């Protein structure tokens, strides 16, 4: 049973169980290995933006490109 409230759709316990089973089924049948390692994830918004911070040289700094050079590991 689905309850429609003003803040979205809420599933009953049975509905949530169905959704979880279906998500797990799709993940198990997928022909890829999911990974949340930050280097393997694509940059979603790699283009320059007027909202990027200003660097010391007065130009915008594309924050997405900074992550390519970081050595966190």
Biopython code that builds the backbone (N, CA, C, O; Angstrom):
import numpy as np
from Bio.PDB.StructureBuilder import StructureBuilder

atoms = [
    (1, "UNK", "N", (0.838, -1.174, 0.000)),
    (1, "UNK", "CA", (0.000, 0.000, 0.000)),
    (1, "UNK", "C", (0.890, 1.246, 0.000)),
    (1, "UNK", "O", (1.895, 1.302, 0.709)),
    (2, "UNK", "N", (0.516, 2.223, -0.786)),
    (2, "UNK", "CA", (1.276, 3.467, -0.884)),
    (2, "UNK", "C", (0.448, 4.582, -0.277)),
    (2, "UNK", "O", (-0.733, 4.746, -0.582)),
    (3, "UNK", "N", (1.097, 5.346, 0.591)),
    (3, "UNK", "CA", (0.443, 6.503, 1.189)),
    (3, "UNK", "C", (1.025, 7.753, 0.560)),
    (3, "UNK", "O", (2.241, 7.943, 0.576)),
    (4, "UNK", "N", (0.183, 8.603, 0.009)),
    (4, "UNK", "CA", (0.656, 9.836, -0.621)),
    (4, "UNK", "C", (0.508, 10.970, 0.379)),
    (4, "UNK", "O", (-0.600, 11.327, 0.780)),
    (5, "UNK", "N", (1.639, 11.527, 0.771)),
    (5, "UNK", "CA", (1.613, 12.665, 1.686)),
    (5, "UNK", "C", (2.218, 13.852, 0.969)),
    (5, "UNK", "O", (2.751, 13.708, -0.132)),
    (6, "UNK", "N", (2.146, 14.994, 1.563)),
    (6, "UNK", "CA", (2.635, 16.198, 0.905)),
    (6, "UNK", "C", (4.145, 16.190, 0.683)),
    (6, "UNK", "O", (4.635, 16.895, -0.199)),
    (7, "UNK", "N", (4.887, 15.416, 1.455)),
    (7, "UNK", "CA", (6.338, 15.429, 1.318)),
    (7, "UNK", "C", (6.865, 14.268, 0.475)),
    (7, "UNK", "O", (8.070, 14.016, 0.484)),
    (8, "UNK", "N", (6.017, 13.563, -0.241)),
    (8, "UNK", "CA", (6.470, 12.485, -1.104)),
    (8, "UNK", "C", (5.615, 11.255, -0.957)),
    (8, "UNK", "O", (4.492, 11.317, -0.457)),
    (9, "UNK", "N", (6.159, 10.127, -1.399)),
    (9, "UNK", "CA", (5.443, 8.860, -1.335)),
    (9, "UNK", "C", (6.058, 8.016, -0.234)),
    (9, "UNK", "O", (7.280, 7.890, -0.157)),
    (10, "UNK", "N", (5.233, 7.444, 0.607)),
    (10, "UNK", "CA", (5.675, 6.596, 1.706)),
    (10, "UNK", "C", (5.111, 5.200, 1.475)),
    (10, "UNK", "O", (3.916, 5.030, 1.232)),
    (11, "UNK", "N", (5.994, 4.203, 1.553)),
    (11, "UNK", "CA", (5.554, 2.833, 1.351)),
    (11, "UNK", "C", (5.265, 2.168, 2.692)),
    (11, "UNK", "O", (5.846, 2.515, 3.720)),
    (12, "UNK", "N", (4.364, 1.219, 2.650)),
    (12, "UNK", "CA", (4.122, 0.414, 3.838)),
    (12, "UNK", "C", (5.313, -0.523, 4.015)),
    (12, "UNK", "O", (6.206, -0.551, 3.168)),
    (13, "UNK", "N", (5.338, -1.282, 5.093)),
    (13, "UNK", "CA", (6.423, -2.237, 5.336)),
    (13, "UNK", "C", (6.493, -3.238, 4.183)),
    (13, "UNK", "O", (7.579, -3.544, 3.690)),
    (14, "UNK", "N", (5.351, -3.743, 3.759)),
    (14, "UNK", "CA", (5.337, -4.713, 2.658)),
    (14, "UNK", "C", (5.856, -4.082, 1.371)),
    (14, "UNK", "O", (6.615, -4.711, 0.634)),
    (15, "UNK", "N", (5.454, -2.847, 1.098)),
    (15, "UNK", "CA", (5.924, -2.152, -0.100)),
    (15, "UNK", "C", (7.424, -1.916, -0.072)),
    (15, "UNK", "O", (8.101, -2.087, -1.087)),
    (16, "UNK", "N", (7.949, -1.523, 1.084)),
    (16, "UNK", "CA", (9.393, -1.320, 1.221)),
    (16, "UNK", "C", (10.151, -2.618, 0.989)),
    (16, "UNK", "O", (11.204, -2.617, 0.351)),
    (17, "UNK", "N", (9.625, -3.726, 1.500)),
    (17, "UNK", "CA", (10.271, -5.028, 1.299)),
    (17, "UNK", "C", (10.316, -5.407, -0.180)),
    (17, "UNK", "O", (11.316, -5.947, -0.654)),
    (18, "UNK", "N", (9.245, -5.130, -0.901)),
    (18, "UNK", "CA", (9.212, -5.418, -2.331)),
    (18, "UNK", "C", (10.271, -4.587, -3.053)),
    (18, "UNK", "O", (11.000, -5.110, -3.895)),
    (19, "UNK", "N", (10.358, -3.313, -2.733)),
    (19, "UNK", "CA", (11.340, -2.435, -3.374)),
    (19, "UNK", "C", (12.759, -2.920, -3.089)),
    (19, "UNK", "O", (13.588, -2.968, -3.998)),
    (20, "UNK", "N", (13.048, -3.277, -1.847)),
    (20, "UNK", "CA", (14.385, -3.758, -1.486)),
    (20, "UNK", "C", (14.715, -5.031, -2.250)),
    (20, "UNK", "O", (15.819, -5.166, -2.778)),
    (21, "UNK", "N", (13.773, -5.968, -2.317)),
    (21, "UNK", "CA", (14.011, -7.223, -3.055)),
    (21, "UNK", "C", (14.313, -6.943, -4.520)),
    (21, "UNK", "O", (15.216, -7.552, -5.094)),
    (22, "UNK", "N", (13.570, -6.035, -5.124)),
    (22, "UNK", "CA", (13.776, -5.726, -6.542)),
    (22, "UNK", "C", (15.128, -5.038, -6.772)),
    (22, "UNK", "O", (15.811, -5.338, -7.751)),
    (23, "UNK", "N", (15.515, -4.131, -5.893)),
    (23, "UNK", "CA", (16.817, -3.458, -6.028)),
    (23, "UNK", "C", (17.944, -4.472, -5.890)),
    (23, "UNK", "O", (18.883, -4.458, -6.686)),
    (24, "UNK", "N", (17.869, -5.351, -4.896)),
    (24, "UNK", "CA", (18.906, -6.366, -4.716)),
    (24, "UNK", "C", (18.973, -7.316, -5.901)),
    (24, "UNK", "O", (20.060, -7.742, -6.293)),
    (25, "UNK", "N", (17.824, -7.652, -6.475)),
    (25, "UNK", "CA", (17.783, -8.520, -7.649)),
    (25, "UNK", "C", (18.504, -7.868, -8.827)),
    (25, "UNK", "O", (19.289, -8.524, -9.513)),
    (26, "UNK", "N", (18.244, -6.594, -9.064)),
    (26, "UNK", "CA", (18.893, -5.881, -10.169)),
    (26, "UNK", "C", (20.398, -5.796, -9.947)),
    (26, "UNK", "O", (21.167, -5.989, -10.889)),
    (27, "UNK", "N", (20.829, -5.515, -8.732)),
    (27, "UNK", "CA", (22.262, -5.421, -8.440)),
    (27, "UNK", "C", (22.942, -6.769, -8.651)),
    (27, "UNK", "O", (24.031, -6.830, -9.221)),
    (28, "UNK", "N", (22.305, -7.856, -8.195)),
    (28, "UNK", "CA", (22.893, -9.193, -8.356)),
    (28, "UNK", "C", (22.972, -9.601, -9.817)),
    (28, "UNK", "O", (23.914, -10.289, -10.212)),
    (29, "UNK", "N", (22.007, -9.192, -10.628)),
    (29, "UNK", "CA", (21.978, -9.575, -12.040)),
    (29, "UNK", "C", (22.827, -8.651, -12.918)),
    (29, "UNK", "O", (23.049, -8.955, -14.090)),
    (30, "UNK", "N", (23.294, -7.556, -12.383)),
    (30, "UNK", "CA", (24.065, -6.596, -13.173)),
    (30, "UNK", "C", (25.402, -7.199, -13.583)),
    (30, "UNK", "O", (25.999, -7.975, -12.837)),
    (31, "UNK", "N", (25.861, -6.841, -14.763)),
    (31, "UNK", "CA", (27.140, -7.339, -15.262)),
    (31, "UNK", "C", (28.250, -6.323, -15.008)),
    (31, "UNK", "O", (29.105, -6.111, -15.868)),
    (32, "UNK", "N", (28.240, -5.711, -13.863)),
    (32, "UNK", "CA", (29.269, -4.761, -13.460)),
    (32, "UNK", "C", (29.476, -4.882, -11.975)),
    (32, "UNK", "O", (28.605, -5.357, -11.246)),
    (33, "UNK", "N", (30.622, -4.452, -11.535)),
    (33, "UNK", "CA", (30.952, -4.496, -10.114)),
    (33, "UNK", "C", (30.799, -3.083, -9.560)),
    (33, "UNK", "O", (31.598, -2.207, -9.892)),
    (34, "UNK", "N", (29.787, -2.841, -8.720)),
    (34, "UNK", "CA", (29.611, -1.492, -8.189)),
    (34, "UNK", "C", (30.782, -1.102, -7.288)),
    (34, "UNK", "O", (31.312, -1.923, -6.539)),
    (35, "UNK", "N", (31.169, 0.165, -7.380)),
    (35, "UNK", "CA", (32.265, 0.663, -6.565)),
    (35, "UNK", "C", (31.976, 2.106, -6.180)),
    (35, "UNK", "O", (31.588, 2.920, -7.018)),
    (36, "UNK", "N", (32.167, 2.410, -4.914)),
    (36, "UNK", "CA", (31.999, 3.784, -4.455)),
    (36, "UNK", "C", (33.347, 4.420, -4.163)),
    (36, "UNK", "O", (33.412, 5.461, -3.509)),
    (37, "UNK", "N", (34.428, 3.806, -4.640)),
    (37, "UNK", "CA", (35.748, 4.393, -4.464)),
    (37, "UNK", "C", (35.752, 5.706, -5.253)),
    (37, "UNK", "O", (35.374, 5.721, -6.424)),
    (38, "UNK", "N", (36.169, 6.789, -4.633)),
    (38, "UNK", "CA", (35.968, 8.119, -5.207)),
    (38, "UNK", "C", (36.662, 8.311, -6.537)),
    (38, "UNK", "O", (36.181, 9.090, -7.359)),
    (39, "UNK", "N", (37.761, 7.642, -6.785)),
    (39, "UNK", "CA", (38.444, 7.812, -8.076)),
    (39, "UNK", "C", (37.715, 7.104, -9.214)),
    (39, "UNK", "O", (37.887, 7.475, -10.375)),
    (40, "UNK", "N", (36.912, 6.100, -8.906)),
    (40, "UNK", "CA", (36.213, 5.368, -9.961)),
    (40, "UNK", "C", (34.894, 6.027, -10.347)),
    (40, "UNK", "O", (34.280, 5.638, -11.340)),
    (41, "UNK", "N", (34.453, 7.013, -9.581)),
    (41, "UNK", "CA", (33.180, 7.668, -9.874)),
    (41, "UNK", "C", (33.398, 8.803, -10.880)),
    (41, "UNK", "O", (34.361, 9.558, -10.756)),
    (42, "UNK", "N", (32.516, 8.929, -11.870)),
    (42, "UNK", "CA", (32.672, 9.986, -12.869)),
    (42, "UNK", "C", (32.407, 11.371, -12.273)),
    (42, "UNK", "O", (31.637, 11.523, -11.325)),
    (43, "UNK", "N", (33.051, 12.351, -12.842)),
    (43, "UNK", "CA", (32.791, 13.732, -12.452)),
    (43, "UNK", "C", (31.505, 14.166, -13.136)),
    (43, "UNK", "O", (31.421, 14.175, -14.364)),
    (44, "UNK", "N", (30.519, 14.521, -12.351)),
    (44, "UNK", "CA", (29.215, 14.826, -12.914)),
    (44, "UNK", "C", (29.172, 16.210, -13.557)),
    (44, "UNK", "O", (28.556, 16.396, -14.606)),
    (45, "UNK", "N", (29.827, 17.172, -12.923)),
    (45, "UNK", "CA", (29.795, 18.537, -13.431)),
    (45, "UNK", "C", (31.232, 19.028, -13.575)),
    (45, "UNK", "O", (31.694, 19.840, -12.773)),
    (46, "UNK", "N", (31.936, 18.544, -14.586)),
    (46, "UNK", "CA", (33.334, 18.889, -14.769)),
    (46, "UNK", "C", (33.572, 20.213, -15.470)),
    (46, "UNK", "O", (34.694, 20.720, -15.460)),
    (47, "UNK", "N", (32.541, 20.783, -16.077)),
    (47, "UNK", "CA", (32.737, 22.030, -16.820)),
    (47, "UNK", "C", (32.926, 23.210, -15.869)),
    (47, "UNK", "O", (32.524, 23.161, -14.706)),
    (48, "UNK", "N", (33.535, 24.252, -16.379)),
    (48, "UNK", "CA", (33.752, 25.461, -15.577)),
    (48, "UNK", "C", (32.412, 26.108, -15.240)),
    (48, "UNK", "O", (31.449, 26.017, -16.001)),
    (49, "UNK", "N", (32.376, 26.755, -14.098)),
    (49, "UNK", "CA", (31.149, 27.386, -13.636)),
    (49, "UNK", "C", (31.474, 28.763, -13.067)),
    (49, "UNK", "O", (32.527, 28.943, -12.456)),
    (50, "UNK", "N", (30.590, 29.729, -13.257)),
    (50, "UNK", "CA", (30.816, 31.040, -12.641)),
    (50, "UNK", "C", (30.753, 30.981, -11.115)),
    (50, "UNK", "O", (31.123, 31.943, -10.442)),
    (51, "UNK", "N", (30.285, 29.854, -10.564)),
    (51, "UNK", "CA", (30.195, 29.696, -9.118)),
    (51, "UNK", "C", (31.446, 29.068, -8.517)),
    (51, "UNK", "O", (31.539, 28.933, -7.297)),
    (52, "UNK", "N", (32.419, 28.679, -9.358)),
    (52, "UNK", "CA", (33.685, 28.152, -8.844)),
    (52, "UNK", "C", (34.403, 29.260, -8.077)),
    (52, "UNK", "O", (34.259, 30.436, -8.412)),
    (53, "UNK", "N", (35.175, 28.897, -7.053)),
    (53, "UNK", "CA", (35.878, 29.927, -6.281)),
    (53, "UNK", "C", (36.970, 30.607, -7.106)),
    (53, "UNK", "O", (37.472, 30.049, -8.081)),
    (54, "UNK", "N", (37.319, 31.807, -6.699)),
    (54, "UNK", "CA", (38.364, 32.582, -7.368)),
    (54, "UNK", "C", (39.718, 32.208, -6.761)),
    (54, "UNK", "O", (39.888, 32.210, -5.541)),
    (55, "UNK", "N", (40.670, 31.890, -7.629)),
    (55, "UNK", "CA", (42.011, 31.541, -7.174)),
    (55, "UNK", "C", (42.865, 32.775, -6.942)),
    (55, "UNK", "O", (42.421, 33.894, -7.198)),
    (56, "UNK", "N", (44.107, 32.578, -6.452)),
    (56, "UNK", "CA", (44.995, 33.709, -6.169)),
    (56, "UNK", "C", (45.335, 34.537, -7.402)),
    (56, "UNK", "O", (45.666, 35.717, -7.291)),
    (57, "UNK", "N", (45.251, 33.908, -8.591)),
    (57, "UNK", "CA", (45.562, 34.640, -9.821)),
    (57, "UNK", "C", (44.364, 35.409, -10.368)),
    (57, "UNK", "O", (44.469, 36.052, -11.412)),
    (58, "UNK", "N", (43.216, 35.351, -9.669)),
    (58, "UNK", "CA", (42.024, 36.087, -10.094)),
    (58, "UNK", "C", (41.117, 35.300, -11.012)),
    (58, "UNK", "O", (40.046, 35.788, -11.376)),
    (59, "UNK", "N", (41.510, 34.093, -11.402)),
    (59, "UNK", "CA", (40.687, 33.255, -12.272)),
    (59, "UNK", "C", (39.883, 32.251, -11.441)),
    (59, "UNK", "O", (40.252, 31.901, -10.321)),
    (60, "UNK", "N", (38.772, 31.803, -12.030)),
    (60, "UNK", "CA", (37.976, 30.778, -11.351)),
    (60, "UNK", "C", (38.761, 29.471, -11.300)),
    (60, "UNK", "O", (39.474, 29.124, -12.241)),
    (61, "UNK", "N", (38.619, 28.752, -10.187)),
    (61, "UNK", "CA", (39.280, 27.457, -10.014)),
    (61, "UNK", "C", (38.207, 26.381, -10.113)),
    (61, "UNK", "O", (37.276, 26.351, -9.308)),
    (62, "UNK", "N", (38.339, 25.497, -11.102)),
    (62, "UNK", "CA", (37.391, 24.406, -11.260)),
    (62, "UNK", "C", (37.669, 23.381, -10.169)),
    (62, "UNK", "O", (38.671, 22.668, -10.224)),
    (63, "UNK", "N", (36.787, 23.307, -9.182)),
    (63, "UNK", "CA", (36.985, 22.447, -8.023)),
    (63, "UNK", "C", (37.028, 20.977, -8.438)),
    (63, "UNK", "O", (37.733, 20.186, -7.811)),
    (64, "UNK", "N", (36.290, 20.597, -9.480)),
    (64, "UNK", "CA", (36.281, 19.208, -9.931)),
    (64, "UNK", "C", (37.675, 18.750, -10.332)),
    (64, "UNK", "O", (38.041, 17.602, -10.079)),
    (65, "UNK", "N", (38.450, 19.617, -10.945)),
    (65, "UNK", "CA", (39.779, 19.224, -11.397)),
    (65, "UNK", "C", (40.760, 19.088, -10.237)),
    (65, "UNK", "O", (41.786, 18.422, -10.375)),
    (66, "UNK", "N", (40.463, 19.702, -9.108)),
    (66, "UNK", "CA", (41.361, 19.590, -7.950)),
    (66, "UNK", "C", (41.435, 18.161, -7.443)),
    (66, "UNK", "O", (42.489, 17.720, -6.984)),
    (67, "UNK", "N", (40.337, 17.438, -7.519)),
    (67, "UNK", "CA", (40.299, 16.081, -6.995)),
    (67, "UNK", "C", (41.185, 15.121, -7.782)),
    (67, "UNK", "O", (41.598, 14.088, -7.255)),
    (68, "UNK", "N", (41.479, 15.450, -9.033)),
    (68, "UNK", "CA", (42.335, 14.588, -9.850)),
    (68, "UNK", "C", (43.780, 14.598, -9.350)),
    (68, "UNK", "O", (44.517, 13.637, -9.573)),
    (69, "UNK", "N", (44.186, 15.665, -8.684)),
    (69, "UNK", "CA", (45.587, 15.792, -8.268)),
    (69, "UNK", "C", (45.807, 15.485, -6.791)),
    (69, "UNK", "O", (46.953, 15.401, -6.350)),
    (70, "UNK", "N", (44.745, 15.317, -6.023)),
    (70, "UNK", "CA", (44.897, 15.045, -4.598)),
    (70, "UNK", "C", (45.453, 13.648, -4.333)),
    (70, "UNK", "O", (45.083, 12.690, -5.011)),
    (71, "UNK", "N", (46.312, 13.538, -3.377)),
    (71, "UNK", "CA", (46.868, 12.244, -2.967)),
    (71, "UNK", "C", (46.383, 11.939, -1.544)),
    (71, "UNK", "O", (47.069, 12.253, -0.571)),
    (72, "UNK", "N", (45.213, 11.335, -1.431)),
    (72, "UNK", "CA", (44.612, 11.067, -0.127)),
    (72, "UNK", "C", (44.935, 9.679, 0.382)),
    (72, "UNK", "O", (44.706, 9.375, 1.553)),
    (73, "UNK", "N", (45.455, 8.852, -0.472)),
    (73, "UNK", "CA", (45.664, 7.454, -0.071)),
    (73, "UNK", "C", (47.120, 7.167, 0.185)),
    (73, "UNK", "O", (47.476, 6.041, 0.531)),
]
sb = StructureBuilder()
sb.init_structure("model")
sb.init_model(0)
sb.init_chain("A")
sb.init_seg("    ")
for serial, (resi, resn, name, xyz) in enumerate(atoms, 1):
    if name == "N":
        sb.init_residue(resn, " ", resi, " ")
    sb.init_atom(name, np.array(xyz, "f"), 0.0, 1.0, " ", f" {name:<3s}", serial, name[0])
structure = sb.get_structure()
